[in-house]
Amino acid sequence: MKSLPAAALLASLLSAPCVAQTGTVTFYTPGNSAKSTAAGLLPKSRQPFNGWLFDGPQRLARVQPGRFITFHLSPGTHSFTVPWHSKHPGKEPLVLTIESGHHYCVRLYARMTNYEVIPLGYANSQIEEVPCEQATGEAAHLRPINPNRVDSSVRSALDPATTFVVEKPPRQ
């Protein structure tokens, strides 16, 4: 009976260095609200993002409005894009140099343009890094993405947190 808790403790100690050797990136998109729905009738507006998230050529997840997702990623340069289609990464990347032990927050949204002459609209997906303090204020009420929406090849990098929490880095 004592070997099971000892094995669990050993496993947690062995996995801790893996998280410490990664950087944490939290992606989020606001949810649909009465305000965003009404703004959608304007000629130009910002709307919640609904589409795919890529890191270089690697598809990460299918993101939906009102959700967040956190990954533990290897240090180095990462090129994130948010195309509407699932086959290829987008053309306008957000390039982040991930440092071990740091936390980054990234907002995803769509810039909508409505053509009022004809019933047609155009959405341009956008991705931007924001200070994590700001992101916490904007996204504290969001729910985590369903793990089934995460590409199976990157699920091991997924953070299982169910609340939008950004840990403050240790003081130096």
C-alpha positions as CSV (number, residue, x, y, z in Angstrom):
1,M,0.0,0.0,0.0
2,K,2.9,2.4,0.8
3,S,4.4,1.8,-2.7
4,L,1.5,3.5,-4.5
5,P,1.9,6.9,-2.8
6,A,5.7,6.7,-3.1
7,A,5.3,6.0,-6.9
8,A,3.0,8.9,-7.3
9,L,5.4,11.2,-5.4
10,L,8.3,10.0,-7.6
11,A,6.3,10.5,-10.8
12,S,5.4,14.1,-9.7
13,L,9.1,14.9,-8.9
14,L,10.2,13.5,-12.2
15,S,7.6,15.5,-14.2
16,A,8.3,18.8,-12.4
17,P,11.6,19.5,-14.3
18,C,9.8,19.0,-17.6
19,V,7.3,21.9,-16.8
20,A,10.2,24.0,-15.4
21,Q,12.1,23.6,-18.7
22,T,9.2,24.9,-20.7
23,G,7.4,28.2,-21.2
24,T,3.7,28.5,-20.7
25,V,1.5,30.1,-23.4
26,T,-2.2,30.8,-22.7
27,F,-4.4,31.5,-25.7
28,Y,-7.9,32.9,-25.3
29,T,-10.8,34.4,-27.2
30,P,-13.7,36.3,-25.8
31,G,-17.2,34.8,-25.9
32,N,-20.2,36.0,-27.9
33,S,-22.2,38.6,-26.0
34,A,-25.0,41.0,-26.8
35,K,-22.4,43.7,-27.3
36,S,-20.3,41.6,-29.8
37,T,-23.5,40.6,-31.6
38,A,-24.7,44.2,-31.9
39,A,-21.2,45.3,-32.9
40,G,-21.3,42.7,-35.7
41,L,-23.9,44.9,-37.5
42,L,-21.4,47.8,-37.7
43,P,-19.2,48.2,-40.8
44,K,-16.1,47.2,-38.8
45,S,-15.9,45.3,-35.5
46,R,-13.9,42.9,-33.4
47,Q,-15.5,39.5,-32.9
48,P,-14.6,36.3,-31.0
49,F,-12.3,34.0,-32.9
50,N,-13.5,30.6,-34.1
51,G,-11.0,28.6,-36.0
52,W,-7.6,26.8,-35.9
53,L,-4.5,27.6,-34.0
54,F,-1.1,26.6,-35.4
55,D,2.5,26.6,-34.2
56,G,4.5,26.7,-37.4
57,P,3.1,23.8,-39.5
58,Q,1.8,22.0,-36.4
59,R,-1.9,22.2,-35.8
60,L,-2.6,22.8,-32.1
61,A,-6.3,23.1,-31.5
62,R,-9.7,24.2,-32.9
63,V,-10.6,27.2,-30.8
64,Q,-14.1,28.4,-30.1
65,P,-15.5,31.7,-28.6
66,G,-15.4,32.0,-24.8
67,R,-12.6,29.5,-24.2
68,F,-8.9,29.5,-23.3
69,I,-6.2,26.9,-23.7
70,T,-2.8,26.7,-22.1
71,F,0.3,24.8,-23.5
72,H,3.7,24.1,-22.0
73,L,6.0,24.6,-24.9
74,S,9.7,24.1,-25.4
75,P,11.9,27.2,-25.2
76,G,12.8,28.9,-28.5
77,T,11.1,30.7,-31.3
78,H,7.5,29.8,-32.1
79,S,5.4,31.1,-35.0
80,F,1.6,31.1,-34.1
81,T,-1.1,31.6,-36.7
82,V,-4.9,31.5,-36.7
83,P,-6.2,30.5,-40.1
84,W,-9.9,29.8,-40.7
85,H,-9.2,26.5,-42.5
86,S,-7.6,23.4,-40.8
87,K,-5.2,22.3,-43.6
88,H,-2.5,24.9,-43.5
89,P,-1.0,27.5,-41.1
90,G,-2.0,31.2,-41.7
91,K,0.1,33.8,-43.4
92,E,0.5,36.5,-40.7
93,P,2.3,34.9,-37.7
94,L,2.8,36.1,-34.2
95,V,6.4,35.2,-33.5
96,L,7.2,34.6,-29.8
97,T,10.6,33.6,-28.3
98,I,9.5,31.4,-25.5
99,E,11.8,31.4,-22.4
100,S,11.8,28.6,-19.8
101,G,9.7,29.5,-16.8
102,H,7.9,32.4,-18.4
103,H,4.2,32.8,-19.0
104,Y,2.8,34.4,-22.2
105,C,-0.8,35.4,-22.9
106,V,-2.2,35.6,-26.4
107,R,-5.6,37.0,-27.5
108,L,-7.3,35.6,-30.6
109,Y,-10.1,37.5,-32.3
110,A,-11.6,38.2,-35.7
111,R,-11.7,41.6,-37.4
112,M,-15.1,41.8,-39.2
113,T,-15.9,44.0,-42.1
114,N,-19.5,44.2,-43.2
115,Y,-20.4,45.3,-46.7
116,E,-23.7,47.0,-46.2
117,V,-24.5,47.3,-49.9
118,I,-24.7,43.5,-50.3
119,P,-25.4,41.0,-47.5
120,L,-21.8,39.8,-47.2
121,G,-19.1,40.0,-44.6
122,Y,-15.4,39.4,-44.4
123,A,-13.5,38.2,-41.3
124,N,-9.8,38.5,-40.8
125,S,-8.4,36.4,-38.0
126,Q,-6.0,38.2,-35.6
127,I,-3.6,37.1,-33.0
128,E,-1.7,39.4,-30.5
129,E,0.3,39.0,-27.4
130,V,-1.1,40.9,-24.4
131,P,0.2,41.5,-20.9
132,C,-0.9,38.5,-18.7
133,E,-2.4,40.9,-16.1
134,Q,-4.6,42.4,-18.8
135,A,-5.5,38.9,-20.1
136,T,-6.5,37.8,-16.6
137,G,-8.9,40.7,-16.4
138,E,-10.4,40.0,-19.8
139,A,-10.6,36.2,-19.5
140,A,-11.0,35.2,-15.9
141,H,-14.6,34.1,-16.6
142,L,-13.7,31.9,-19.6
143,R,-13.9,28.2,-19.7
144,P,-11.1,25.8,-20.8
145,I,-11.2,24.3,-24.3
146,N,-12.5,20.7,-24.5
147,P,-9.4,18.5,-24.8
148,N,-11.0,16.7,-27.8
149,R,-10.5,19.9,-29.8
150,V,-6.7,19.7,-29.2
151,D,-4.7,17.8,-31.9
152,S,-3.7,14.4,-30.4
153,S,0.0,15.0,-31.2
154,V,0.2,17.9,-28.8
155,R,-2.1,16.9,-26.0
156,S,0.9,16.0,-23.8
157,A,1.8,19.7,-23.8
158,L,-1.8,20.8,-22.7
159,D,-2.1,22.3,-19.3
160,P,-5.1,20.6,-17.5
161,A,-6.1,23.8,-15.5
162,T,-9.8,24.5,-15.5
163,T,-9.5,28.2,-14.5
164,F,-7.7,31.1,-16.2
165,V,-4.9,31.7,-13.8
166,V,-1.5,33.3,-14.6
167,E,1.1,32.5,-12.0
168,K,3.4,35.4,-11.2
169,P,7.1,34.6,-11.9
170,P,9.3,34.2,-8.8
171,R,11.1,37.3,-7.6
172,Q,14.8,37.5,-8.5
